[in-house]
C-alpha cells in the first residue's frame, strides 16, 4: 500500500448516482478499472450473504458518464448506506498482522467498523484508510472508540508478512483501533463468501477487483448498516478523491456509527 498523496480535484468525478443505481457495493481495481463480469466469481458471495443478513454482492458495473457531483445528494446517498437485518455478524477467526490469533467475538461490547482492503492496494485503499482515520477522530471527540477490522482482500498476498507490511503504511498505520487480519486462502474464501465480497484476481496481469464495502456492527455483534466507499478513477487507473469528499464520507461513517453505538 502506498502512502496517501494530497487529494486533488485533477480527475473528473464519476456519476455516483448512476453507480448507486446499479446497487451497492461496488468493485475497485488496483491499476486499470474495467467492467468485469465473471459469473463464477459473482456466484461465490450471493445466495448465502443475502440469506444471512440482506447483503448482496455487486452486480457487474455498467459504464457511467463522468459528471459533477449532484449538489442535492443526501448524506445517505453519498455514502451508499444500506440498513441491514440486525443479524449477528458471521464469525471471523483469522490471524492479525502481528501473527496473533484474532476473533471478531473478542470485540464484544464495542462497536466495530469492518471493511475489506487488499494488502498491496494503493491509492483507493489510501482514500478509504483516510476516511476511517478521520471518522475515528470525529468519534473520539464524542467519546466513542470503535474497533476497526480490516480483512485482507488480496488472494495473492495473504501472508502475515504482507499484512504487516500493509499495516505499517500511513494512513492505515495511524488508526489507533485497527486490526488487519488475514489467513489461508481456504479461510479467506469462506469469509469473503459469508460477507458477500466478490474477489476477482488475475495474477498474470496483477489486476485485482473486489467488492468495496464498510460494515457497521453494534456492541452486541449485530450487523446494522453497510456503506459503499468509492474513488474517482483516472484513465491511467489511479484512484483519488477530493479532500472535501473524503471529509464528507468520513462524517457519514461517524454519524452512522454513532447511531449504532447508542
C-alpha positions as CSV (number, residue, x, y, z in Angstrom):
1,X,0.0,0.0,0.0
2,X,1.4,3.4,-0.9
3,X,1.2,6.5,1.2
4,X,-1.6,8.8,0.5
5,X,-0.9,11.8,-1.6
6,X,-2.7,15.0,-1.0
7,X,-6.1,14.6,-2.7
8,X,-6.8,16.9,-5.6
9,X,-9.5,17.7,-8.0
10,X,-7.5,16.9,-11.1
11,X,-9.6,13.9,-12.0
12,X,-13.2,14.3,-13.0
13,X,-15.5,12.5,-10.5
14,X,-17.8,9.7,-11.6
15,X,-21.5,10.0,-11.6
16,X,-22.2,8.3,-8.3
17,X,-26.0,8.4,-8.8
18,X,-25.6,6.1,-11.8
19,X,-23.3,3.8,-9.8
20,X,-25.7,3.6,-6.8
21,X,-28.5,2.8,-9.3
22,X,-26.5,-0.3,-10.1
23,X,-26.7,-1.3,-6.5
24,X,-24.0,-1.1,-3.7
25,X,-21.4,-2.3,-3.0
26,X,-19.1,-1.6,-6.0
27,X,-15.8,-3.2,-7.0
28,X,-12.5,-1.5,-7.0
29,X,-9.3,-2.1,-9.1
30,X,-5.6,-1.8,-8.3
31,X,-4.4,-0.5,-11.7
32,X,-6.9,-0.3,-14.5
33,X,-10.6,-0.4,-13.6
34,X,-12.6,-2.0,-16.3
35,X,-16.1,-3.5,-16.5
36,X,-15.9,-7.1,-15.4
37,X,-18.4,-9.9,-15.4
38,X,-17.3,-13.3,-14.2
39,X,-20.4,-15.4,-13.3
40,X,-18.4,-17.9,-11.3
41,X,-16.9,-15.3,-9.0
42,X,-20.1,-13.4,-8.6
43,X,-21.8,-16.6,-7.6
44,X,-19.5,-17.0,-4.6
45,X,-20.9,-14.3,-2.4
46,X,-24.6,-14.2,-3.4
47,X,-27.0,-16.6,-2.0
48,X,-25.6,-17.1,1.5
49,X,-24.9,-13.5,2.1
50,X,-28.3,-12.4,1.0
51,X,-30.0,-15.1,3.1
52,X,-27.8,-14.3,6.1
53,X,-28.0,-10.6,6.5
54,X,-29.6,-9.0,3.4
55,X,-26.3,-8.1,1.8
56,X,-26.0,-8.7,-2.0
57,X,-22.7,-8.7,-3.9
58,X,-22.3,-6.1,-6.5
59,X,-23.7,-6.7,-10.0
60,X,-21.3,-6.0,-12.8
61,X,-21.0,-2.2,-13.1
62,X,-22.0,-0.5,-16.3
63,X,-20.1,2.3,-17.9
64,X,-21.0,5.7,-16.4
65,X,-20.6,9.3,-17.6
66,X,-18.2,11.5,-15.8
67,X,-20.1,14.4,-14.5
68,X,-20.1,16.7,-11.5
69,X,-21.4,15.5,-8.1
70,X,-25.1,16.3,-7.7
71,X,-25.3,19.0,-5.1
72,X,-28.6,17.8,-3.8
73,X,-27.2,14.3,-2.9
74,X,-28.1,13.5,0.7
75,X,-25.5,12.0,3.1
76,X,-27.2,8.6,2.9
77,X,-27.0,8.7,-0.9
78,X,-23.4,9.9,-0.8
79,X,-22.1,7.1,1.4
80,X,-24.4,4.5,-0.1
81,X,-25.9,3.4,3.2
82,X,-28.0,0.3,3.4
83,X,-29.8,-0.8,6.6
84,X,-29.2,-4.4,7.3
85,X,-31.3,-7.0,9.1
86,X,-29.6,-6.7,12.5
87,X,-28.5,-10.4,12.5
88,X,-25.3,-11.4,14.3
89,X,-22.2,-10.7,12.2
90,X,-20.7,-14.0,11.0
91,X,-17.7,-15.2,12.8
92,X,-14.2,-14.1,11.8
93,X,-11.4,-16.2,13.2
94,X,-8.1,-15.3,11.5
95,X,-4.6,-14.0,12.2
96,X,-3.6,-10.4,12.7
97,X,-0.6,-8.6,11.2
98,X,1.5,-9.5,14.2
99,X,0.8,-13.2,13.8
100,X,-1.6,-13.4,16.7
101,X,-4.9,-15.2,16.6
102,X,-7.9,-12.9,16.1
103,X,-11.6,-13.4,16.6
104,X,-14.4,-10.9,15.9
105,X,-16.1,-12.2,19.0
106,X,-13.3,-10.8,21.2
107,X,-14.6,-7.3,20.3
108,X,-17.9,-8.0,22.0
109,X,-19.0,-4.8,23.9
110,X,-17.5,-2.4,21.3
111,X,-19.0,-1.1,18.1
112,X,-17.0,-2.3,15.1
113,X,-16.2,-0.9,11.7
114,X,-15.4,-3.8,9.3
115,X,-14.0,-3.4,5.8
116,X,-12.0,-5.3,3.2
117,X,-8.8,-4.0,1.6
118,X,-6.0,-5.6,-0.4
119,X,-2.7,-5.9,1.3
120,X,-1.0,-4.3,-1.7
121,X,-3.8,-1.9,-2.7
122,X,-2.6,1.6,-3.4
123,X,-4.5,4.9,-3.9
124,X,-8.0,3.7,-3.5
125,X,-7.2,1.9,-0.2
126,X,-5.4,5.0,1.0
127,X,-8.6,7.0,0.4
128,X,-10.7,4.5,2.4
129,X,-8.0,4.4,5.2
130,X,-8.0,8.2,5.5
131,X,-11.8,8.2,5.7
132,X,-11.6,5.7,8.5
133,X,-8.9,7.8,10.2
134,X,-11.0,10.9,10.1
135,X,-14.1,9.1,11.2
136,X,-12.2,7.7,14.2
137,X,-11.0,11.2,15.2
138,X,-14.6,12.5,15.0
139,X,-15.9,9.6,17.1
140,X,-13.2,10.0,19.7
141,X,-14.4,13.6,20.3
142,X,-17.8,12.1,21.1
143,X,-16.0,9.5,23.4
144,X,-16.8,6.6,21.0
145,X,-13.9,4.4,20.2
146,X,-14.9,1.7,17.8
147,X,-12.7,-1.2,16.8
148,X,-11.7,-1.2,13.1
149,X,-11.3,-4.6,11.5
150,X,-9.7,-4.7,8.0
151,X,-9.9,-8.1,6.3
152,X,-7.3,-8.8,3.6
153,X,-8.9,-9.0,0.1
154,X,-5.9,-9.9,-2.0
155,X,-5.7,-13.6,-2.7
156,X,-2.0,-13.3,-3.9
157,X,-0.9,-11.6,-0.6
158,X,-2.4,-13.4,2.3
159,X,0.8,-13.9,4.4
160,X,1.2,-12.3,7.8
161,X,4.3,-10.5,6.4
162,X,2.1,-9.0,3.7
163,X,-0.5,-7.9,6.2
164,X,2.2,-6.5,8.5
165,X,3.7,-4.5,5.6
166,X,0.3,-3.1,4.6
167,X,-0.4,-2.1,8.2
168,X,2.8,-0.1,8.5
169,X,1.9,2.4,5.8
170,X,0.1,5.6,6.6
171,X,-2.7,6.5,6.9
172,X,-3.6,2.9,7.9
173,X,-0.9,2.8,10.5
174,X,-2.3,5.9,12.1
175,X,-5.6,4.2,13.0
176,X,-5.5,3.7,16.8
177,X,-8.2,1.0,17.0
178,X,-7.5,-1.0,13.8
179,X,-6.6,-4.7,13.2
180,X,-5.5,-6.0,9.8
181,X,-6.4,-9.7,9.6
182,X,-5.6,-12.5,7.1
183,X,-5.5,-16.2,6.8
184,X,-5.1,-19.2,4.5
185,X,-6.9,-19.0,1.1
186,X,-9.4,-21.5,2.3
187,X,-10.2,-19.4,5.3
188,X,-10.4,-16.2,3.4
189,X,-12.6,-17.6,0.7
190,X,-15.1,-18.5,3.3
191,X,-15.0,-15.1,4.9
192,X,-15.4,-13.3,1.6
193,X,-18.3,-15.6,0.7
194,X,-20.0,-15.1,4.0
195,X,-19.8,-11.3,3.8
196,X,-20.8,-11.1,0.2
197,X,-17.4,-9.9,-1.0
198,X,-16.6,-10.9,-4.5
199,X,-12.9,-11.2,-5.5
200,X,-11.6,-11.2,-9.0
201,X,-7.8,-11.7,-9.4
202,X,-5.6,-12.2,-12.4
203,X,-2.0,-13.0,-11.1
204,X,-0.6,-12.8,-14.7
205,X,-1.6,-9.1,-15.1
206,X,-1.7,-8.1,-11.4
207,X,-5.3,-6.9,-11.8
208,X,-7.4,-7.2,-8.7
209,X,-11.0,-6.3,-8.2
210,X,-13.2,-6.8,-5.1
211,X,-16.4,-5.5,-3.5
212,X,-15.8,-2.2,-1.8
213,X,-17.9,-2.1,1.4
214,X,-17.8,-1.0,5.0
215,X,-20.0,-2.7,7.6
216,X,-21.1,-1.2,10.9
217,X,-21.5,-3.7,13.8
218,X,-23.0,-2.8,17.2
219,X,-21.6,-3.7,20.6
220,X,-23.8,-6.7,20.6
221,X,-22.2,-8.1,17.5
222,X,-25.2,-7.3,15.2
223,X,-24.7,-6.1,11.6
224,X,-26.5,-2.7,11.4
225,X,-25.5,-0.9,8.2
226,X,-23.3,-1.2,5.1
227,X,-21.7,1.8,3.4
228,X,-20.2,2.0,-0.1
229,X,-16.8,3.7,-0.4
230,X,-15.7,5.0,-3.8
231,X,-12.9,6.8,-5.5
232,X,-12.7,8.8,-8.7
233,X,-10.9,6.9,-11.4
234,X,-8.5,8.4,-13.9
235,X,-7.8,6.9,-17.3
236,X,-4.4,5.7,-16.0
237,X,-6.2,3.7,-13.3
238,X,-5.3,5.9,-10.4
239,X,-8.0,6.3,-7.7
240,X,-8.3,9.6,-6.0
241,X,-10.9,11.7,-4.2
242,X,-11.1,15.4,-3.4
243,X,-10.5,16.1,0.3
244,X,-13.9,17.6,0.7
245,X,-15.5,14.3,-0.4
246,X,-13.1,12.3,1.8
247,X,-14.2,14.5,4.8
248,X,-17.9,14.1,3.9
249,X,-17.7,10.3,3.6
250,X,-15.8,10.2,7.0
251,X,-18.6,12.3,8.5
252,X,-21.0,9.7,7.2
253,X,-19.1,6.8,8.8
254,X,-19.0,8.7,12.1
255,X,-22.7,9.7,12.0
256,X,-24.0,6.3,11.4
257,X,-21.5,4.6,13.7
258,X,-22.7,7.0,16.5
259,X,-26.2,5.8,15.9
260,X,-25.1,2.2,16.0
261,X,-23.2,2.9,19.3
262,X,-26.3,4.2,21.1
